[in-house]
Amino acid sequence: MKNISLLVTLLLGTFLAVPTHAQTIQIEVQKSTTKNLKATHGGYYTKKQGTEGVSYTITISNHSSGSLSNAIVKWYILVSSARYVNNVNQSMRVVNGTQNINLGRGQDLTFDTDPVNLNVTKYNTSYGYNSSYGDQIEGYVVKVIQGEKVLAVDCKPQNAVERLNNINQSR
């Protein structure tokens, strides 16, 4: 009898020490691009100049056994901006935003970021040589945060979080 009560005490103590639901949050990110480029032709090349709008569709899925309340999604889009047409001098900028979320168990939330406008110039030659100058998306970081705790992170490329931290430290 003592063994059974000891076993019940251990199991109950273990159950109470474990959170009532483990947070399993999934992040999915898809990129969309819109182009507003004007083409000019000159002999052996085509020059396209204008803007591209890049936005991301972010889906947050709650696969935990409980609800997710009072959480925030923070996203950061890393953009290298050419100061000169020949791309000699580059600077990095960060476009960011937030979305408040409350998700029940098994629920998803999908939303779009605002478009990031990129100034671009592209050359295509009849010899097969292609080049691009101007702004470029260098990556993104998406975090789901509840209170002070980061529940999930998605980034592309893998070093995007490190690059974001370096940009924030240099400011």
C-alpha positions, 0 to 999 in steps of 0.5 A, a space after each residue: 500500500 505504501 508503494 502505491 501511495 508513493 507511486 501516486 505521489 510521484 506521478 502527481 508531483 511530476 504531473 503538477 511540475 509539467 506545464 499543462 500544455 506544451 507550446 507547439 507553434 509553427 510558422 510558415 512564410 511565403 514570399 510574393 513579388 509584384 513588379 512595375 518595371 519599364 523596359 527600354 531597348 538599346 541594340 544588344 541589351 534590354 534595360 528594365 528599371 522601376 520598383 518591385 514590391 515584395 510582401 510575405 504571407 505569414 501563417 501561425 499554427 497552434 498545434 499545442 494542447 492549449 490556447 495561445 493568448 496575448 502573443 505577438 508576431 514580430 517580423 523583420 525583413 532585411 533589405 540591402 540598399 544600393 546607394 549608387 547605381 553601380 552597387 559599390 556602396 551598400 547599406 542594410 535596412 530593416 523593415 519590421 512590423 507586429 501582429 497581435 494574436 490569440 489562437 485556440 488549440 488547432 487554430 491558424 492565423 494568416 496575414 500579409 506584411 506590408 509590401 517592401 518597395 525595392 528600386 531595381 535596374 536589370 540588364 539583359 543582353 543578347 549575349 546571355 549576360 544578365 545583371 541587377 542593381 539596386 535594392 535586394 531582399 537579404 532575408 527575414 526573421 519571424 518570431 512568435 512571442 508571449 510575454 518575454 518568452 520566444 515561442 517560435 522563430 523562422 528565418 531565411 537564410 539561417 544566419 538572418 537572426 545573427 545578421 539582424 542582431 548585428 544590424 541592431 548592435 551597430 545602431 
